[in-house]
Amino acid sequence: MSDDLPADTYKQLKAQIGELLHQGRAQASKAVNSILVQTYWQIGRHIVEFEQKGSAKAEYGTELLDRLSRDR
């Protein structure tokens, strides 16, 4: 560290950088979580529409989820 840079100023800079990193990571996490929730909702919607085939209710016993989980 340079002699012309006071220790308190350097500590303040480190704290500000640390806080910016913390805020950025938190925002990124929220964005990713939001996208994942939307994706999972859309997957569920597709599954329901596939099972219902235009009907008001789905037929039970089609084992669709079991097959999807095996096929990944």
C-alpha positions in Angstrom: 0.0 0.0 0.0 1.3 3.5 -0.9 2.3 5.8 1.9 0.1 8.6 0.5 -3.1 6.5 0.9 -4.4 6.7 4.4 -5.3 3.3 5.9 -8.9 4.4 6.7 -9.5 5.4 3.1 -8.2 2.0 1.9 -10.5 0.2 4.4 -13.4 2.2 3.2 -12.7 1.3 -0.4 -12.5 -2.4 0.5 -15.8 -2.2 2.3 -17.5 -0.4 -0.6 -16.2 -3.0 -3.1 -17.3 -5.8 -0.8 -20.8 -4.4 -0.4 -21.1 -3.9 -4.2 -20.1 -7.6 -4.7 -22.6 -8.7 -2.1 -25.4 -6.7 -3.7 -24.5 -7.9 -7.2 -24.5 -11.5 -6.1 -27.9 -11.1 -4.3 -29.4 -9.5 -7.4 -28.1 -12.2 -9.7 -29.5 -14.9 -7.3 -32.9 -13.3 -7.4 -32.9 -13.0 -11.2 -31.9 -16.7 -11.6 -34.5 -17.8 -9.0 -37.2 -15.8 -10.9 -36.2 -17.4 -14.2 -36.3 -20.9 -12.7 -39.7 -20.3 -11.2 -41.1 -19.2 -14.6 -39.4 -22.1 -16.3 -40.9 -24.7 -13.9 -44.3 -23.1 -14.2 -44.2 -23.3 -18.0 -43.1 -27.0 -17.7 -46.0 -27.7 -15.5 -48.4 -25.9 -17.9 -47.1 -28.0 -20.8 -47.5 -31.2 -18.9 -51.1 -30.3 -17.8 -52.0 -29.4 -21.4 -50.5 -32.6 -22.7 -52.3 -34.7 -20.2 -55.7 -33.0 -20.6 -55.6 -33.0 -24.4 -58.1 -30.2 -24.5 -60.4 -31.7 -21.8 -61.3 -30.0 -18.6 -59.6 -32.8 -16.6 -56.7 -35.1 -17.3 -57.0 -38.9 -17.5 -55.4 -40.5 -14.5 -52.9 -43.4 -14.7 -51.1 -42.2 -17.8 -47.7 -42.5 -15.9 -46.4 -39.4 -17.8 -44.4 -38.1 -14.9 -42.7 -41.4 -14.3 -41.8 -41.7 -18.0 -40.5 -38.1 -18.1 -38.4 -38.6 -15.0 -36.8 -41.8 -16.5 -36.1 -40.1 -19.9 -34.6 -36.9 -18.7 
